[in-house]
Amino acid sequence: MELRTFTLQPNMTHLFPKFTCCVKPYNFQHLHQKNFSLKISRRNLGLIFSGECIFRTKGANAFDFGLVVPDQTVEEAQNVVRVHAQDLLQVRDLLESKSWKIAQKELRRSSALLKKDIYTIIQNKPGSERSQLRVLYSTLFNNVTRLDYAARDQDGPEVWQRYENIVVAVNEILSRI
């Protein structure tokens, strides 16, 4: 039997790998500036059009967070605010019949219109009146959101408590406007 001696030699190639690059550098000088800018604008147009198609939603199925109607004047908002407030309060019939999903959709639709009207009116009030109206505005639409959640959970007592808070807030806002 023969004894062999083993010699340990560290193999450190895994610690210090060698990188080689076989890719040729690309020469951008042969591209014409006109063609390059045309490609970018076509790409941007494609992104813009696809973005509008993807992110378009219906207002009745979700809350609308746009706060101001672009061409709405204060007079127009004051003329329709009472109609939209009545639409919001007519959700009561749907809540009494326990049509929760329909009530939620109607609540979202009417509250979005009312929110835009009240916001437009508040923005055109003097600074001394704005803070009080903003507090009422916040109270009203926080209760609308909580009513929506209560209707989703089909929680009858919570629904009626939030509905009464909405009635009080709407009456207070309409009396100050």
Backbone hydrogen bonds, N-H to C=O, Kabsch-Sander energy under -0.5 kcal/mol:
donor,donor_aa,acceptor,acceptor_aa,energy
8,L,6,F,-0.5
9,Q,7,T,-0.7
12,M,10,P,-0.8
15,L,12,M,-0.7
16,F,12,M,-1.3
22,C,20,T,-0.5
28,F,26,Y,-0.7
30,H,27,N,-0.6
31,L,28,F,-1.1
36,F,32,H,-1.8
37,S,33,Q,-2.1
38,L,34,K,-1.6
39,K,35,N,-1.9
40,I,36,F,-1.6
41,S,37,S,-2.1
42,R,38,L,-2.0
43,R,39,K,-1.9
44,N,40,I,-2.6
45,L,41,S,-2.2
46,G,42,R,-2.1
47,L,43,R,-2.1
48,I,44,N,-2.4
49,F,45,L,-2.6
50,S,46,G,-2.2
51,G,47,L,-2.1
52,E,48,I,-1.9
53,C,49,F,-1.6
54,I,50,S,-2.1
55,F,51,G,-2.3
61,N,58,K,-0.6
62,A,59,G,-0.5
65,F,63,F,-0.6
72,Q,69,V,-1.5
77,A,73,T,-2.2
78,Q,74,V,-2.6
79,N,75,E,-1.9
80,V,76,E,-1.6
81,V,77,A,-1.5
84,H,80,V,-2.5
85,A,81,V,-2.0
86,Q,82,R,-2.2
87,D,83,V,-2.1
88,L,84,H,-1.9
89,L,85,A,-2.2
90,Q,86,Q,-1.5
91,V,88,L,-1.2
92,R,89,L,-1.4
93,D,90,Q,-0.9
94,L,90,Q,-0.6
95,L,91,V,-2.2
96,E,92,R,-2.7
97,S,93,D,-1.6
98,K,95,L,-0.8
99,S,94,L,-2.5
100,W,98,K,-1.4
103,A,99,S,-2.5
104,Q,100,W,-2.4
105,K,101,K,-2.1
106,E,102,I,-2.5
107,L,103,A,-2.6
108,R,104,Q,-2.4
109,R,105,K,-2.2
110,S,106,E,-2.6
111,S,107,L,-2.3
112,A,108,R,-1.7
113,L,109,R,-1.5
114,L,110,S,-2.2
115,K,111,S,-2.6
116,K,112,A,-1.7
117,D,113,L,-1.9
118,I,114,L,-2.8
119,Y,115,K,-2.3
120,T,116,K,-2.1
121,I,117,D,-2.1
122,I,118,I,-2.8
123,Q,119,Y,-2.3
124,N,120,T,-0.8
124,N,121,I,-0.7
125,K,122,I,-1.5
129,E,126,P,-1.2
130,R,126,P,-1.3
131,S,127,G,-0.8
133,L,129,E,-1.9
134,R,130,R,-2.8
135,V,131,S,-1.7
136,L,132,Q,-1.9
137,Y,133,L,-2.7
138,S,134,R,-2.6
139,T,135,V,-2.4
140,L,136,L,-2.8
141,F,137,Y,-2.3
142,N,138,S,-2.0
143,N,139,T,-1.9
144,V,140,L,-1.8
145,T,141,F,-1.8
146,R,142,N,-2.3
147,L,143,N,-2.4
148,D,144,V,-2.2
149,Y,145,T,-2.1
150,A,146,R,-2.4
151,A,147,L,-2.5
152,R,148,D,-2.0
153,D,149,Y,-2.1
154,Q,150,A,-0.5
155,D,150,A,-2.6
156,G,154,Q,-1.0
159,V,155,D,-2.3
160,W,156,G,-2.2
161,Q,157,P,-2.0
162,R,158,E,-2.4
163,Y,159,V,-2.3
164,E,160,W,-2.2
165,N,161,Q,-1.9
166,I,162,R,-2.1
167,V,163,Y,-2.3
168,V,164,E,-2.2
169,A,165,N,-2.4
170,V,166,I,-2.9
171,N,167,V,-2.3
172,E,168,V,-2.2
173,I,169,A,-2.5
174,L,170,V,-2.8
175,S,171,N,-1.8
176,R,172,E,-1.3
177,I,173,I,-1.6
